[in-house]
Amino acid sequence: MRRINFTLLVISMLFAFSCSSKLETGAINISNWKADRYGCKGLRLQDLDAFEEMRHTFLGADNQAIIKTFGRPDRVELADKSQSFFFYFLEPSQTCEGVEIEKEPLKVLFRMNSLSRVSEVTVTNLNP
């Protein structure tokens, strides 16, 4: 009986997460955002003010909606069993060719809780 309940829970969670759609992004140029992997071209940085205005609207969104909206994260970090982080670099990261990094680049961090929902959105130079 427990196994059936667990299976039904997993199926219902998969169904709920599969129905994610793109999020409203206001003035953020999503084409530039997706074309600027690791922040190498500096295109994402142009939309910093627009992102700052919209960042609180992304709270509660699921991870699939974030991926559908902003594209695949530049880096994903598992903090523990209950949370993870999606990194999107605004300034060139160490992955960019021909760029020497003197300081930690500016980036957007989406903190995901145990239900894969955004619990925090931060623009920072710090790592979690």
PAZAPA-4460 file (N, C-alpha, C; in steps of 0.05 Angstrom, whole numbers, plus 32768, in hexadecimal, padded with zeros to 4 digits):
% residues 128
    n_x    n_y    n_z   ca_x   ca_y   ca_z    c_x    c_y    c_z   seq   type   mol
   8010   7FE8   8000   8000   8000   8000   8011   8019   8000     1      M     A
   8027   8019   8010   8039   8030   8011   8046   8035   7FF6     2      R     A
   804D   801F   7FE9   805A   8021   7FCF   8047   802E   7FBB     3      R     A
   802E   8027   7FBB   801A   8033   7FA9   8017   8051   7FAF     4      I     A
   8015   8058   7FC8   8012   8074   7FD0   802B   8084   7FC7     5      N     A
   8042   8079   7FCB   805B   8086   7FC2   805B   808A   7FA4     6      F     A
   8054   8075   7F96   8053   8076   7F78   803F   808B   7F6F     7      T     A
   8028   808D   7F7B   8014   80A1   7F73   801F   80BD   7F79     8      L     A
   802D   80C0   7F8F   8038   80DA   7F96   804D   80E3   7F81     9      L     A
   805E   80D1   7F7A   8073   80D6   7F66   8066   80DE   7F4B    10      V     A
   8052   80CE   7F42   8045   80D4   7F29   8037   80EF   7F2A    11      I     A
   802A   80F5   7F40   801C   810F   7F41   8030   8126   7F41    12      S     A
   8048   8123   7F4E   805C   8138   7F4E   8068   813B   7F32    13      M     A
   806D   8125   7F24   8077   8127   7F09   8062   8136   7EF7    14      L     A
   8049   812F   7EFA   8034   813C   7EEA   8033   815A   7EF0    15      F     A
   8035   8161   7F0A   8034   817E   7F11   804C   818D   7F06    16      A     A
   8063   8181   7F07   807B   818F   7EFE   807D   8190   7EDF    17      F     A
   8071   817D   7ED2   8072   817C   7EB5   8061   8192   7EA8    18      S     A
   804F   819E   7EB7   803C   81B2   7EAC   8047   81CE   7EAF    19      C     A
   8060   81D1   7EB5   806C   81EC   7EB8   806D   81FA   7E9E    20      S     A
   8069   8214   7E9F   806B   8225   7E87   807E   823C   7E8C    21      S     A
   8085   824A   7E77   8097   8261   7E7A   808B   8276   7E8C    22      K     A
   809D   8284   7E9A   8095   8299   7EAC   8095   82B4   7E9F    23      L     A
   8086   82C7   7EA9   8085   82E2   7EA0   80A0   82EF   7EA8    24      E     A
   80AD   82FC   7E94   80C8   8307   7E9A   80C9   8325   7E96    25      T     A
   80B3   8332   7E8F   80B4   834F   7E8C   80C6   8358   7E76    26      G     A
   80D8   836A   7E7D   80EB   8376   7E69   8104   8366   7E65    27      A     A
   8107   834F   7E72   8120   833F   7E6F   8120   8333   7E53    28      I     A
   8136   8337   7E45   8139   832C   7E2A   8142   830F   7E2D    29      N     A
   812F   82FD   7E2B   8134   82E0   7E2F   8145   82D4   7E19    30      I     A
   8143   82DE   7E01   8154   82D5   7DEB   8171   82DA   7DF1    31      S     A
   8177   82F2   7DFA   8193   82F9   7E02   819B   82E8   7E1A    32      N     A
   8189   82E4   7E2D   8190   82D5   7E45   8198   82B9   7E3D    33      W     A
   8189   82AC   7E2C   818F   8290   7E24   81A8   828E   7E13    34      K     A
   81AE   82A3   7E04   81C5   82A3   7DF2   81DF   82AA   7E00    35      A     A
   81DD   82B1   7E19   81F5   82B9   7E28   81FD   82A5   7E3E    36      D     A
   8203   828C   7E35   820B   8278   7E48   8224   8281   7E58    37      R     A
   8224   827D   7E72   823A   8283   7E84   8240   82A1   7E84    38      Y     A
   822E   82B2   7E79   8233   82CF   7E7A   8249   82D9   7E68    39      G     A
   8253   82C8   7E56   826A   82CF   7E46   8267   82E7   7E34    40      C     A
   824F   82EC   7E2B   824B   8303   7E18   8242   831C   7E26    41      K     A
   823B   831B   7E40   8232   8332   7E4E   8215   833B   7E48    42      G     A
   8206   832A   7E3A   81EB   8331   7E32   81D8   8331   7E4A    43      L     A
   81DC   831E   7E5C   81CA   831C   7E74   81CD   8334   7E86    44      R     A
   81E5   833F   7E88   81EA   8356   7E99   81DA   836E   7E90    45      L     A
   81D4   8370   7E77   81C4   8386   7E6C   81A8   8386   7E78    46      Q     A
   819E   836F   7E80   8183   836D   7E8B   8182   836C   7EAA    47      D     A
   8198   8374   7EB6   8199   8372   7ED4   8183   8382   7EE1    48      L     A
   817F   839B   7ED9   816A   83AB   7EE6   814E   839F   7EE2    49      D     A
   8149   8395   7ECA   812F   8389   7EC4   812C   836F   7ED5    50      A     A
   8142   8360   7ED8   8140   8348   7EE8   813B   834F   7F05    51      F     A
   8149   8363   7F10   8145   836B   7F2B   8128   8373   7F31    52      E     A
   811B   8380   7F1E   80FF   8387   7F21   80EC   836F   7F22    53      E     A
   80F4   835A   7F13   80E2   8342   7F10   80E9   832B   7F23    54      M     A
   8100   832C   7F31   810A   8314   7F3E   80F7   8308   7F53    55      R     A
   80E8   8319   7F61   80D6   830E   7F75   80BD   8300   7F69    56      H     A
   80B8   8305   7F50   80A2   82F7   7F43   80A8   82DA   7F3D    57      T     A
   80C2   82D2   7F3E   80CA   82B7   7F38   80C8   82A5   7F51    58      F     A
   80C4   82B0   7F68   80C1   82A0   7F81   80A9   828D   7F7E    59      L     A
   80AD   8275   7F86   8098   8261   7F84   8097   8252   7F6A    60      G     A
   80A5   825B   7F55   80A5   824D   7F3C   80B5   8233   7F3F    61      A     A
   80AD   821F   7F2F   80BB   8206   7F31   80D4   8206   7F1F    62      D     A
   80E6   81F3   7F23   80FF   81F3   7F14   80FB   81F0   7EF6    63      N     A
   80E7   81E2   7EED   80E2   81DE   7ED1   80D9   81F9   7EC4    64      Q     A
   80CA   8209   7ED2   80C2   8223   7EC8   80DA   8235   7EC5    65      A     A
   80EC   8234   7ED8   8105   8244   7ED6   8115   823B   7EBE    66      I     A
   8118   8221   7EBA   8128   8217   7EA3   811A   821F   7E89    67      I     A
   8100   821C   7E87   80F1   8223   7E6F   80F4   8241   7E69    68      K     A
   80F5   8251   7E7D   80F6   826E   7E7A   8112   8278   7E74    69      T     A
   8126   8270   7E85   8141   827B   7E83   8155   8269   7E75    70      F     A
   814C   8251   7E6E   815F   823D   7E62   816D   822D   7E77    71      G     A
   817D   821A   7E6E   818C   8209   7E80   819E   821A   7E92    72      R     A
   819F   8215   7EAC   81B1   8225   7EBD   81CE   8221   7EB5    73      P     A
   81DF   8235   7EBA   81FB   8233   7EB5   8208   821F   7EC9    74      D     A
   81FD   821E   7EE0   8208   820B   7EF5   81F1   8204   7F08    75      R     A
   81F0   81EB   7F11   81DD   81E2   7F25   81ED   81D7   7F3C    76      V     A
   81E6   81DF   7F54   81F4   81D5   7F6B   81E0   81CA   7F7F    77      E     A
   81E5   81B2   7F88   81D4   81A5   7F9C   81E0   81AC   7FB7    78      L     A
   81D1   81BC   7FC7   81DA   81C5   7FE1   81D8   81AE   7FF6    79      A     A
   81C1   81A2   7FF7   81BD   818A   8008   81A5   817B   7FFB    80      D     A
   819A   8169   800A   8184   8159   7FFE   816B   8169   7FF9    81      K     A
   8169   8180   8006   8150   818F   8004   8151   81A9   7FF3    82      S     A
   8168   81B0   7FEA   8169   81C9   7FDA   8180   81C8   7FC6    83      Q     A
   817C   81D8   7FB0   8190   81DA   7F9B   8190   81F6   7F91    84      S     A
   81A4   81FD   7F81   81A7   8218   7F76   81AA   8216   7F58    85      F     A
   819D   8228   7F4A   81A2   822D   7F2D   81B2   8246   7F2B    86      F     A
   81C8   8245   7F1D   81DA   825C   7F18   81D7   8265   7EFB    87      F     A
   81D3   827F   7EF8   81D4   828C   7EDD   81E8   82A3   7EE0    88      Y     A
   81FE   82A1   7ED2   8213   82B6   7ED4   820B   82CF   7EC4    89      F     A
   820E   82E6   7ED0   8209   8300   7EC3   8223   830B   7EB8    90      L     A
   8239   8306   7EC6   8253   830F   7EBC   8262   82F6   7EB3    91      E     A
   8276   82F9   7EA2   8285   82E1   7E98   8290   82D0   7EAF    92      P     A
   828C   82B6   7EAD   8295   82A3   7EC1   82B0   8297   7EB8    93      S     A
   82BB   8286   7EC8   82D5   827A   7EC2   82D3   8267   7EAA    94      Q     A
   82BB   8260   7EA2   82B6   824E   7E8B   82BB   825C   7E70    95      T     A
   82B8   8277   7E70   82BB   8287   7E57   82D8   8287   7E4D    96      C     A
   82DB   8283   7E33   82F6   8283   7E28   8301   829F   7E26    97      E     A
   831B   82A2   7E2C   8328   82BC   7E2A   8321   82D0   7E3F    98      G     A
   8314   82C7   7E54   830D   82D9   7E6A   831C   82D1   7E83    99      V     A
   832A   82E4   7E8F   8338   82DF   7EA8   8326   82EA   7EBE   100      E     A
   8320   82DA   7ED1   830E   82E1   7EE7   831F   82EB   7EFF   101      I     A
   831A   8304   7F07   8328   830F   7F1E   8317   830D   7F37   102      E     A
   82FD   830D   7F34   82EB   830A   7F4B   82D4   82F8   7F43   103      K     A
   82C5   82EF   7F56   82AE   82DE   7F51   829A   82ED   7F40   104      E     A
   8291   82E2   7F2A   827E   82F0   7F18   8262   82F4   7F25   105      P     A
   8254   8309   7F1C   8239   830E   7F24   8227   82F9   7F18   106      L     A
   8214   82EF   7F28   8203   82D9   7F1E   81E8   82DB   7F2B   107      K     A
   81D5   82CD   7F1F   81BA   82CA   7F2A   81B9   82AE   7F36   108      V     A
   81AF   82AD   7F4F   81AC   8293   7F5C   818E   828E   7F61   109      L     A
   8184   8278   7F58   8169   8270   7F5F   816C   8259   7F73   110      F     A
   8163   825D   7F8C   8164   8248   7FA0   814A   8238   7F9E   111      R     A
   814D   821E   7F9A   8136   820C   7F98   8133   81FD   7FB2   112      M     A
   811A   81FB   7FBC   8115   81EC   7FD5   8111   81CF   7FCF   113      N     A
   8109   81BF   7FE2   8106   81A2   7FDF   80F0   819B   7FCB   114      S     A
   80DE   81AD   7FC5   80C8   81A8   7FB2   80CF   81B2   7F96   115      L     A
   80E9   81BA   7F92   80F3   81C5   7F79   80E5   81DF   7F71   116      S     A
   80DF   81EF   7F85   80D3   8209   7F82   80E6   821E   7F8A   117      R     A
   80E6   8235   7F7C   80F8   824B   7F83   80F1   8257   7F9E   118      V     A
   8104   8257   7FB0   80FF   8263   7FCB   810F   827D   7FCE   119      S     A
   8122   8282   7FBC   8132   829B   7FBE   813E   82A1   7FA3   120      E     A
   813F   82BA   7F9C   814C   82C3   7F84   815F   82D9   7F8C   121      V     A
   8179   82D5   7F86   818E   82E8   7F8E   81A0   82EF   7F77   122      T     A
   81A8   8308   7F76   81BD   8311   7F63   81D5   8317   7F75   123      V     A
   81EB   8308   7F70   8202   830A   7F83   821C   8302   7F76   124      T     A
   8232   8309   7F83   824C   82FF   7F7B   8255   82E7   7F8D   125      N     A
   8245   82E2   7FA2   824C   82CD   7FB5   8241   82B3   7FAC   126      L     A
   824E   829E   7FB6   8243   8282   7FB1   8233   827A   7FC9   127      N     A
   8220   8268   7FC6   820F   8260   7FDD   821F   8250   7FF1   128      P     A
***
